[in-house]
Amino acid sequence: MPAVRIHLDTDLGGDPDDACALAMVLGWPGADLVGVTTTTDPGGRRAGYVARCLELSGKGGVPIAAGAEVCLTTLARPGGIPDEERYWTGPVAPRPSPPGAALDLLEHSIEEGATIVAIGPFTNLALLEVARPGRLGRGPVVVMGGWVLPPAPGLPPWGPDMDWNVQCDTRAAAIVAGAAAELTLVTLPVTLQAHLRAADLPRLRAAGPLGQLLALQGEAHGAEYGMAGLGRAHAGLPDDLLNFHYDPVACAVALGWTGAGVEEMRLQPVMEGDVLRFEESAEGRPTRVVVGVDGAAFTETWLGAVEAARPGPPSPP
C-alpha cells in the first residue's frame, strides 16, 4: 500500500480500542505516524498512556501533545478512566503539555500532509478551527462517529445516543462537520461488524509487549462490560466477544484499507433534543460514509499489523 501520513487524535485510556488502533497504525505497512494528540485528557493522563504504548513498541520518538481537558458543549470532562492497576498493571506517569501544544501539533501535521484521524471526541479539532479558521479544511479528516444508518440485522439495535464521540461534544462535532472539506465518517453501526474476540488473545500475547497489553486490556474490558453475554444475545456477534474494533476500523479506512465499503452522501447535522445525528439532504455537504466492513478480513489485517508493530532486535553497535 502507498505510504500514508497519519495524525491520531485520541482519548486513549478509556475503551481499549484506542490502544488497539494505535498499535495497528504502528505496524501498518507504509503508515507514517507523525503525531498524536489526546482529547478530554485530565492533566495529561491519556498522553501518558500513549507514551507507554509507544515505548512498548519501540516507537518513543513520535510527537505527543495533551489537548483539551473538557468538552466544548458542557465544559465538563465526559466519562472516566479505567483502573490503572487492572488495565495497565500499575500507575502510568501523566504527560501534560503547555496550553496550545495540541493545536500546534495538529496544525503542523496538517501542513505535513497528514490525514487527521479522530478516534475520540472531536474537541481538539473544533478548537483548532475556532482558534485558527480554515486549518481543518486543508487536508483529509477521518472520524470515528457520525450517525447516518442503523446497524445491520443481527447486531445490537443501538441508536444515535450511543454514538459516544459525537454525543459527548455535539458542539465540536457540528463545527468539524462544517469545517472539514474532506470528511469521512466511520459510523458506530458499521464498526459493530468488526470484533475483538477471546480467540484472538493467543496471537496478541505472542505479539510482544504491546500485544500483551492489548490482550490484558481486551480481556479486562470484556469481563467488566459483559461482552460475551452481548455476543450470545445477537446472531451477528461472536459468543466470545471482548470488544468492538470501533477505532481500528476508522484508522484502517484512513490508511486505505480496501475491506470497507464507502459511499459519498450529502449530509447535514441534525439535533434532536441533546442528540446529534446526520441525515441526507440536498443542502448537505459532500461526505464520505463507510457503509460496510468485511469483519473477518479486518480481524486478520488488524492482527497482522499488531504483530508487525512488535519491536525488532536492537541494532548492532
For each residue, the residues with C-beta under 8 A, 3 or more apart:
1: 4 28 29 30 255 256
2: 30 256
3: 30 31 32
4: 1 30 31 32 115 254 255 256
5: 32 34 109 112 113 114 115
6: 25 31 32 33 34 114 115 117 251 254 255
7: 33 34 35 36 37 105 106 109 110 114 115 116 117
8: 21 22 25 33 35 36 37 117 119 251
9: 36 37 38 39 67 106 116 117 118 119 120 122 124 125
10: 18 21 22 36 37 38 39 46 50 118 119 120 247
11: 14 18 38 39 40 41 46 119 120 121
12: 18 19 22 38 46 49 50 53 120
13: 18 45 46 49 81 82
14: 11 18 79 80 81 82 120
15: 18 221 243 246 247
16: 19 20 87 214 217 218 220 221 243
17: 20 21 119 196 243 244 245 246 247 248
18: 10 11 12 13 14 15 21 22 119 120 247
19: 12 16 22 23 49 53 213 214 217
20: 16 17 23 24 196 214 218 243 245 247 248 302 306
21: 8 10 17 18 24 25 119 247 248 250 251
22: 8 10 12 18 19 25 26 36 50 53 54
23: 19 20 26 27 53 57 210 211 214 305 306 309
24: 20 21 27 28 248 251 252 302 305 306 309
25: 6 8 21 22 28 31 33 251 255 305
26: 22 23 31 33 54 57 59 210 305 309
27: 23 24 57 304 305 306 307 308 309 310
28: 1 24 25 31 251 252 255 305 308
29: 1 305 308
30: 1 2 3 4 255
31: 3 4 6 25 26 28 255
32: 3 4 5 6
33: 6 7 8 25 26 36 59 62
34: 5 6 7 62 63 109 112 114
35: 7 8 62 63 64 65 105 106 108 109 114
36: 7 8 9 10 22 33 47 50 54 62 63 64 65
37: 7 8 9 10 64 65 66 67 102 105 106 124
38: 9 10 11 12 41 44 46 47 50 64 65 66 67 102 120
39: 9 10 11 46 67 68 102 118 120 121 122 123 124
40: 11 46 68 69 70 71 77 78 79 120 121 123 168
41: 11 38 44 45 46 47 66 67 68 69
42: 45 46 69 77 81
43: 66 69 94 96
44: 38 41 47 48 66 94 95 96 97
45: 13 41 42 48 49 81 92 94
46: 10 11 12 13 38 39 40 41 42 49 50 66 81
47: 36 38 41 44 50 51 64 65 66 94 95 96 97
48: 44 45 51 52 92 93 94 95
49: 12 13 19 45 46 52 53 88 92
50: 10 12 22 36 38 46 47 53 54 64 95
51: 47 48 54 55 60 64 95
52: 48 49 55 56 88 92
53: 12 19 22 23 49 50 56 57 210 213
54: 22 26 36 50 51 57 59 60 62 64
55: 51 52 58 60
56: 52 53 208 209 210 213 311
57: 23 26 27 53 54 208 209 210 309 310 311
58: 55 311 312
59: 26 33 54 62 309
60: 51 54 55
61:
62: 33 34 35 36 54 59
63: 34 35 36 105
64: 35 36 37 38 47 50 51 54 95 97
65: 35 36 37 38 47 97 101 102 104 105
66: 37 38 41 43 44 46 47 95 96 97 101 102
67: 9 37 38 39 41 97 101 102 103 123 124 127
68: 39 40 41 71 72 102 123 124 127
69: 40 41 42 43 77
70: 40 74 75 76 77 123
71: 40 68 74 75 76 77 78 121 123 168 169 171 172
72: 68 75 123 126 127 169 171 172 175
73: 168 169 170 171 172
74: 70 71 78 169
75: 70 71 72
76: 70 71
77: 40 42 69 70 71
78: 40 71 74 121 168 169
79: 14 40 164 168
80: 14
81: 13 14 42 45 46 84
82: 13 14 86 87 220 224
83: 86 87
84: 81 87 88 90 91 92
85: 88 89 90
86: 82 83 220
87: 16 82 83 84 216 217 220
88: 49 52 84 85 91 92 213
89: 85 216
90: 84 85
91: 84 88
92: 45 48 49 52 84 88
93: 48
94: 43 44 45 47 48
95: 44 47 48 50 51 64 66
96: 43 44 47 66
97: 44 47 64 65 66 67 101 102
98: 101
99:
100: 103 104
101: 65 66 67 97 98 104 105
102: 37 38 39 65 66 67 68 97 105 106 124
103: 67 100 106 107 124 127 128 131 132
104: 65 100 101 107 108
105: 7 35 37 63 65 101 102 108 109
106: 7 9 35 37 102 103 109 110 116 124 125 128 135
107: 103 104 110 111 128 132 135
108: 35 104 105 111 112
109: 5 7 34 35 105 106 112 114 116
110: 7 106 107 113 114 116 135 136 138 139
111: 107 108 138
112: 5 34 108 109
113: 5 110 139
114: 5 6 7 34 35 109 110 139
115: 4 5 6 7 139 140 141 142 254
116: 7 9 106 109 110 125 136 139 140 141 142
117: 6 7 8 9 141 142 143 144 250 251 254
118: 9 10 39 122 124 125 141 142 143 144 145 165 176
119: 8 9 10 11 17 18 21 143 144 165 246 247 250 251
120: 9 10 11 12 14 18 38 39 40 165
121: 11 39 40 71 78 164 165 166 168 169 172
122: 9 39 118 125 126 143 145 165 166 169 172 173 175 176
123: 39 40 67 68 70 71 72 126 127 169 172
124: 9 37 39 67 68 102 103 106 118 127 128
125: 9 106 116 118 122 128 129 136 141 172 175 176 180
126: 72 122 123 129 130 169 171 172 173 175 176 179
127: 67 68 72 103 123 124 130 131 172
128: 103 106 107 124 125 131 132 135 136
129: 125 126 132 133 134 135 136 175 176 179
130: 126 127 133 175
131: 103 127 128
132: 103 107 128 129 135
133: 129 130
134: 129 137 138 179
135: 106 107 110 128 129 132 138
136: 110 116 125 128 129 141 176 179 180
137: 134 179 180 181
138: 110 111 134 135 181
139: 110 113 114 115 116 182
140: 115 116 182 184 254
141: 115 116 117 118 125 136 176 180 182 183 184
142: 115 116 117 118 183 184 186 250 251 253 254
143: 117 118 119 122 146 165 176 183 184 185 186 250
144: 117 118 119 165 186 188 191 246 247 249 250
145: 118 122 163 164 165 166 173 185 186 187 188
146: 143 163 166 173 177 185 186 187 267 278 289
147: 159 160 163 166 187 188 189 276 277 278
148: 185 187 265 267 277 278 279 280 289
149: 187 189 289 291
150: 157 159 189
151: 155 156 157 158 189 192
152: 155 189 192 193 236
153: 236
154: 234 235 236 237
155: 151 152 189 192 193 234 236 237
156: 151 192 230 234 237
157: 150 151
158: 151 161 162 188 189 192
159: 147 150 162
160: 147 163 166 167 272 275 276 277
161: 158 167 275
162: 158 159 167 188
163: 145 146 147 160 166 167 187 188 276 277
164: 79 121 145 167 168 188
165: 118 119 120 121 122 143 144 145 168 169 173
166: 121 122 145 146 147 160 163 169 170 173 276
167: 160 161 162 163 164 170 274 275 276
168: 40 71 73 78 79 121 164 165
169: 71 72 73 74 78 121 122 123 126 165 166 172 173
170: 73 166 167 173 174 271 274 275 276
171: 71 72 73 126 174 175
172: 71 72 73 121 122 123 125 126 127 169 175 176
173: 122 126 145 146 165 166 169 170 176 177 269 276
174: 170 171 177 178 269 276
175: 72 122 125 126 129 130 171 172 178 179
176: 118 122 125 126 129 136 141 143 172 173 179 180 183
177: 146 173 174 180 183 267 268 269 278 285 287
178: 174 175 285
179: 126 129 134 136 137 175 176
180: 125 136 137 141 176 177 183
181: 137 138
182: 139 140 141 288
183: 141 142 143 176 177 180 285 287 288
184: 140 141 142 143 253 254 262 287 288 289 290
185: 143 145 146 148 267 278 287 288 289 290
186: 142 143 144 145 146 190 191 249 250 253 260 290
187: 145 146 147 148 149 163 190 191 289 290
188: 144 145 147 158 162 163 164 191 192 246
189: 147 149 150 151 152 155 158 192
190: 186 187 193 249 260 290 291 292 293
191: 144 186 187 188 194 244 245 246 249 250 293
192: 151 152 155 156 158 188 189 236 237 244
193: 152 155 190 236 292 293 294 295
194: 191 244 245 248 249 293 295 298 299 302
195: 231 237 238 241 242 243 244 245 295 299
196: 17 20 200 218 222 241 242 243 244 245
197: 200 238 240 241 242 299
198: 201 219 222 228 240 242
199: 202 238 240
200: 196 197 203 204 218 242 299 303
201: 198 204 205 215 218 219
202: 199 205 206
203: 200 206 207 211 303 307
204: 200 201 207 211 212 214 215 218 303 306
205: 201 202 211 212 215
206: 202 203 211 307
207: 203 204 210 211 212 214 303 306 307 309 310
208: 56 57 211 212 307 309 310 311
209: 56 57 212 213 310 311
210: 23 26 53 56 57 207 213 214 306 309 310
211: 23 203 204 205 206 207 208 214 215 306 307 309 310
212: 204 205 207 208 209 215 216
213: 19 53 56 88 209 210 216 217
214: 16 19 20 23 204 207 210 211 217 218 306
215: 201 204 205 211 212 218 219
216: 87 89 212 213 219 220
217: 16 19 87 213 214 220 221
218: 16 20 196 200 201 204 214 215 221 222 242 243
219: 198 201 215 216 222 223 242
220: 16 82 86 87 216 217 223 224
221: 15 16 217 218 224 225 227 242 243
222: 196 198 218 219 225 227 228 241 242 243
223: 219 220 226
224: 82 220 221
225: 221 222 230
226: 223 229 230
227: 221 222 230 231 241 242 243
228: 198 222 231 232 239 240 241 242
229: 226 232 233
230: 156 225 226 227 233 234 237 241
231: 195 227 228 234 237 238 239 240 241
232: 228 229 237 239
233: 229 230 237
234: 154 155 156 230 231 237
235: 154
236: 152 153 154 155 192 193
237: 154 155 156 192 195 230 231 232 233 234 241
238: 195 197 199 231 241
239: 228 231 232
240: 197 198 199 228 231
241: 195 196 197 222 227 228 230 231 237 238 244
242: 195 196 197 198 200 218 219 221 222 227 228
243: 15 16 17 20 195 196 218 221 222 227
244: 17 191 192 194 195 196 241
245: 17 20 191 194 195 196 248 249 298 299 302
246: 15 17 119 144 188 191 249 250
247: 10 15 17 18 20 21 119 144 250 251
248: 17 20 21 24 194 245 251 252 298 302
249: 144 186 190 191 194 245 246 252 253 260 290 293 298
250: 21 117 119 142 143 144 186 191 246 247 253 254
251: 6 8 21 24 25 28 117 119 142 247 248 254 255
252: 24 28 248 249 255 257 259 260 298 301 302
253: 142 184 186 249 250 256 257 260 262 290
254: 4 6 115 117 140 142 184 250 251
255: 1 4 6 25 28 30 31 251 252
256: 1 2 4 253
257: 252 253 260 298 301
258:
259: 252 293 294 297 298 301
260: 186 190 249 252 253 257 290 292 293 294
261: 290 291 292 293
262: 184 253 288 289 290 291
263: 288 289 291
264: 286 287 288 289
265: 148 280 284 286 287 289
266: 280 281 282 283 284 285 286 287
267: 146 148 177 185 278 279 280 281 284 285 287 289
268: 177 278 279 281 283 284 285
269: 173 174 177 276 277 278
270: 276 277 278 279
271: 170 274 275 276
272: 160 275 276 277
273:
274: 167 170 271
275: 160 161 167 170 271 272
276: 147 160 163 166 167 170 173 174 269 270 271 272
277: 147 148 160 163 269 270 272
278: 146 147 148 177 185 267 268 269 270 284 287
279: 148 267 268 270 284
280: 148 265 266 267 284
281: 266 267 268 284
282: 266
283: 266 268
284: 265 266 267 268 278 279 280 281 287
285: 177 178 183 266 267 268
286: 264 265 266
287: 177 183 184 185 264 265 266 267 278 284
288: 182 183 184 185 262 263 264
289: 146 148 149 184 185 187 262 263 264 265 267
290: 184 185 186 187 190 249 253 260 261 262 293
291: 149 190 261 262 263
292: 190 193 260 261
293: 190 191 193 194 249 259 260 261 290 298
294: 193 259 260 297 298
295: 193 194 195 298 299
296: 299 300
297: 259 294 300 301
298: 194 245 248 249 252 257 259 293 294 295 301 302
299: 194 195 197 200 245 295 296 302 303
300: 296 297 303 304
301: 252 257 259 297 298 304 305
302: 20 24 194 245 248 252 298 299 305 306
303: 200 203 204 207 299 300 306 307
304: 27 300 301 307 308
305: 23 24 25 26 27 28 29 301 302 308 309
306: 20 23 24 27 204 207 210 211 214 302 303 309
307: 27 203 206 207 208 211 303 304 310
308: 27 28 29 304 305
309: 23 24 26 27 57 59 207 208 210 211 305 306
310: 27 57 207 208 209 210 211 307
311: 56 57 58 208 209
312: 58
313:
314:
315:
316:
317:
